[in-house]
Amino acid sequence: MKTPARAAGPAGGGLFVEEYTGIHSWVEGLTRYTVVHSREVAVLFVDTRPLDAIVFHHDLLGADDPKSFFTLPE
């Protein structure tokens, strides 16, 4: 995919994912979480909106709770 995604969270300001290399999605209750990543950036979407972005690292892959890597609102 070539369409850039930009995250609006505090850590995500200014980080772009331009070429996706992976995606992971799951549902908790009524909420869908999706992590889209490239080799450099990972973006967390909650339902359909980007919530936060971080520099990608391999610990995110296969994590029991991938959203714990991101900053979530309380």
N, C-alpha and C positions, 0 to 999 in steps of 0.2 A: 504494500500500500504506500502511496506517495503523499497522501493528504496529511499535513501536519496537525498534531493535536497539541494544545497548550493547556497546562494546568494553572489554576488560579489560586491555589493554596499558598501559604506563607513560604514553604520551601520550593514551591513550583513556579514562582514568578520567573518568567523568562526562559524556562526549559521547554524545548520542543522535541517531539518524537516524530521524525520525518520518514523513517523507513522502519516499519514494525518488523520485529523478528520473532515475537511470541505474544501469546495472549492466554490469560487464565481467567475464568469466570466462575462464580459460585453464588448461591442464594443463601441468605440467613434471614429467616422469617419472611417478611415481605420486601426485603431489600436485596437487589442484585449488585454484587461487587465485581468489577472487571479490572484486571491489571493488563495494560498493553505496554510492551517494552521494545526497545531497540537495544543495540549493544551499549548505549551510553545512558539512556534515560528510561525510567519506568513511571507510568502515569496510572493513578488509581481513579477509576470512575465509580461513582455511587449512583445506581440506576443509570441515567444517561448523561450525567454531568461530571466533568473532570473535577476532582476534589484536591488532589495534591500530586506532586511529581518529585522524584528523587533521582539521584545518580544511580544507575543500575549496578547491582552487584549480584553475583551468583548465589548468595545465601537466600535470596528471594525465591529462587526456583525450588519448588518442593517444600516450602515452609508450611508448617501447620497452620499458621495464621498470617498470611501475606499482608493483610492490612495493618498489622502491628509495625511494619516498616515505615508507615506513612503517618503524617499528622492528621488526626481526625478531630472534627469539632466535638465539643462536649454536649 
